[in-house]
Every structure is written in C-alpha cells, then in structure tokens.
Amino acid sequence: MRLENRVALITGAAHGVKGELMGFGGASAWLFAEEGAKVMLTDIDVESGERTVAQLRDAGHDVMFRRLDVTDESEWQEAIEATVSAYGSLNILVNNAGTGGRPTVEETTEEIWQGQMDVHGKGVFLGTKHAIPHMRAAGGGSIINISSIYGIVGSIGSTAYHAAKGASRIFTKSAAIQLARDGIRVNSVHPGFMLTPMTRPGAEEEGRLNFMLERIPMGRMGDAMEIARGILFLASDESSYMTGSELVIDGGMTAQ
C-alpha cells in the first residue's frame, strides 16, 4: 500500500461522500485511506465533514474529523496537535482549503482581497509552519499545496484569487528549498476547470459552461478524483525526488 503507516492531515476535506459531487480534499481522503493512511479531515463545514468521515469509517478506514479555520493560527496548532496525539506523528499535509470569486480589479474590495489572501496565502503558510516540527521529528514528510492554473496564468477577472493562488505557488518553492535537507518535500498542484461543489454554481450560470469548455483542449471539465490522484502521487514515495515542483492537471489549458 502506497501510504501504509503514514498520517495525513487534509484541509477543505468535508465534501467526500460517495455518490455525491466531491471536492479535492474529500476525494483525496478516500484515496489516502484506501492506500493505508490514517487521515485527519478538516474543514469549516462540520456537517458535511462528519458525513464524509462516517462513510469512510463504515468502509473500515481509520479517520477523524475536526473543524479547522485555516486562517486561525491557534486552530492550526490545535488540529495538528490533535492529529499527532491520536496517531503518533504527521507525515503528510494537504493544504487544500479554498474559496472562489471572479471580481475584476475595479470590483475587488479590500475585504475580498484580504479574504483570498488569508485562505490561500496565510492558511498555507500557517499549516506548513506548524507541520514542520512534527515532520522533522518523523524523519521527513510531504506537503502538497493546492494552487491553481490561475496561480500560473491570468484571466479576465478573479483578480484576488489569481494573486492568492500565485502566492501559494511561489511560497511552495521557497519552502521546498528551505526544507529539502530535512527530508520534507513541498510541491504544488494546479487544477484547471474542475467540477466540484465549489465550482458547480459558476458552471451552472447561463453560458458559463460553454465558455469554459471552449478553452479546454480536451473538451471537458475534470473531476475531483483526477486531482486527488495527483495529490496521492505527491504524497507517496513515487515522487521521492520531486520538491518545489508544479503538477498541472488542466486538460491542456496552459499548453496553449
């Protein structure tokens, strides 16, 4: 099993009920658990998180759920300590929690800007910072930060989202260099247009789906499991010589 005896913490992991539309975190929780990991799922959506954990436990997996606001440092400390207390170590961190929005520069308020930076920038930083001592004690680990193709290229709108995802991308590279000699690998994943609970409302807007599909060379949106498989790869020893890398999963969008 690819993650046997590993302990993982995943943020933004509430939406993982089989038979329903999954998010990246929930889908990753299933793959991690099926590959032998013990998993702490976290999210601010407690009701959905508990439903996901109940289904995972019914399938025989060793998982837990904890509410975590990734912008709150004390909650990060408590979540990581709870994970280590329950499972003995921390080997894998997936910084997946996210929020969307498409305002242009002129439409973006300071509140919108700061909200995006807090979740996608500050949240990733805090999780990484507090995971380091435990991963170092365990002899190494893997941190996977979920950025976006919008952290690589621009678009019309989504101003603060672009900036925040770009921050996550370059933070990943800085952390990777700093932590390489500790055996802690840090990589980023860059999804393209994917169908998840967060993106579905936008995809259902009139004309929006065709707008997106016209820009994807493969002619379809991706799903959460296609991202989760990439996250699993980066969490496993199969990617043992990868750090500071960008894994783009976008149906060919950024190849254009």
N, C-alpha and C positions, 0 to 999 in steps of 0.2 A: 504494500500500500504506500502511496506516494507521500503521505503526511503522517505516517504512523508515529505515535508518541510525541506529536507536535501539539502545541497550544496556540490558538489563534484568537485574536480579537478583531471583530469586523464592525465598523460603524455604518450607519444607514442600512441596517440589515433587517428591518421589520417586514418587508414585503417578500416573503418566500414561501407562501402557501401553494402547494402543488395544485394545479387545476385553475389557478388564478394568474393574472399577469404579475410577473416577478420583477423586482429590482436587482441591480448588480450584487448588492450585499446579500440579499436573501438567497439568490442563486448560488453565490459563492459559498455560503454556509452549507448548502446541500452537498456541493462537490467536496468541500473540505472534510465534512463529516464522513462522507462515503469513502474518502481516502484515508480515514483513520485519525483525523484530528479531533481534539476536544475544542469546542468553539464557544466563545462568549459573543453573543449577538447583542448589539446596542443600537438604540435609536431613540428619538423623542416620541415616536408613535408607539406607545406602550401596548395598546390593544392589538394592533397588527403584529407586533413583535411577539407577544405571548401566544398568539395563534400559530405563528410560524414555529416557535420553539415546541409547542405542544405536538405539532405534526412531526417534527424531527425526532422528538423523544418517542413518539409512537412507533417510529421506524427503527428504534433501538440505538439512537445516537446520543452521545454524551455532550449536551449543550446546555447553555444557560442564557437568560436574557436579563439585561439591565438597561434602565433608562440612562441615556447619556446625551447631554447637550455639548457638542464638540467645541463650542465657543467658551465654555466654562472650565477653567483650569482645575478647580477643585473637583469637579465631576470626573475629569480625566484621571486625576490621581486616584480617586476612589474606585473607578471602574477597573483600572489596571491592577490596583492592589487586590480588589475582589477576585480578579481573574487568577492572579498568582496565588492567592490564598486558597482558592478552590482547586486549582490544577497543578500548582507547584512551580510553574515557570511561564514565560511568554516567549514564543518563537516567531510568531507571525503577526503583523499588524496590517490591516487593510483600511486605509483612510478613504472611505467611500462616501460618507455623508455629503449631501449636496442640496442645492436649491437652484431653481431656474429663474428666467426672466429675460425679456427681449428689448428693454428700453434703449433708445439711441443715446448719444452723448447728451443732447439737449434735454431729453426726457428723464435722464438719470438724476435722481436726487442724492444728496449726501447720505441719506438713510439707506437708499438702495445700494449705493456704492459700498458703504461700510458693512452692510449685511452680507454681501457677496464675499468681501474680503475676510470677514470674520469666520464664515463657514469654510471657505475653500483655501484660505491662506492661514489664518490663525489656528483653525481647527487642525489642519495637517501638521503645523509646527508643534502644537501642544502635544498631540498624540505621539509624534516622533520623539520629542524631548523626553517624555516620561516613560516611553518604552525602552529607551536606550540602556539604562542601568540593568534592567531585567534581561534584555537580550545579551548584553555584555557578560552578565553572570552565567548565562546559559551557553556561552561559547559562540554566540552569533545569532543571526536571525535574518528575516526578510521583511522589509517594509514596502508595501505597494500603495502608491498614491494614485487615486483615480482622478486624472485631469480630464482632458477633452481634446478633440481636434480643434476646438475653439481656444485652446491654450497654445496652438501652433500657428493657426491662420486666422484671419479676420473675417468679418461678415457684416451685413447691414443690420445694425442693432446689437443687442446683447453686450453692450459696452462693458459694464462692470463684471459680467460673467467672463468675458474674454480676459480681462485684466486679472481676475482672481484665479482663473484656471492657468493662466500664464505664470502667475506667482507660484502655484503648486508645482508646475513643471520645472521651473528653474531652482526652486527650493530643493526638489528631489536630487538634482545634480550636485548641489552644494553639500547636502547631507551625505550623499553617496561617497564623495571624496573624503569627507571627514571621518566616516565610519568604516571605510574599507578595511583598514588594518585591524578592526575589531571583529571582522567576520560578519558584519551587518550589511546586507545588501539593500539598496534603496532604488526602486525603479518606479516609473510612472506608466499608466495605461491611458490611452487616448481614444475613447469611443467616438464613433461618428453618430449618425442619426439612428438612434435605437428606440424601440418601443418598450417603454416601462411605465409604471404608474405615474411617474413624474412628467414624462413627455407626452403621454396619451392625450391630455386635454388640448395641447397645442396641435398635435397631429390631427385631431378631430375638427379643428377650425376649418371653415369652408376654404377650399383651395390650398390649404397648407400642406396636405399630404402630397399632392401632385408637385408642389413647389420643391419638396424635399426629394421625392423620387427622381425628378428630372436631374438632380445634381449628384446622384449616386450611380457610378458606372455599373454596379451590379443590379441596379433597378429595384432594390427592396430595402426596407429598414432591417436592422439587425435586432436580435433579441438578447435578453439578459444572459442566457446561458453561453452565448458566443463571447461575451465579455468575461464571464466567470471562468471559462476555460483558460483564457489568457492569464487571469489572476492566479489560478491554480498553478499554471506553469511557472510563474514568477515566484510563487510561494514554495515550490518544490526544488529539490536538488537538481532537477533537469536544467535549471537556469543558473547553476552554481558559478558561472563565470560572467554573469551579467550584473552590472550595477551602474547606476546613472543612465540607464537606457530608457528609451521611449518605445512602448509597444502600441502601435497604432492599429486599431481594429475598426475600419470605417467603410468597407465595401468599395474601396478605391477612391474615395473623395479627395484625399490630399495628394493623390498621384497626378491630379490634373494640373 
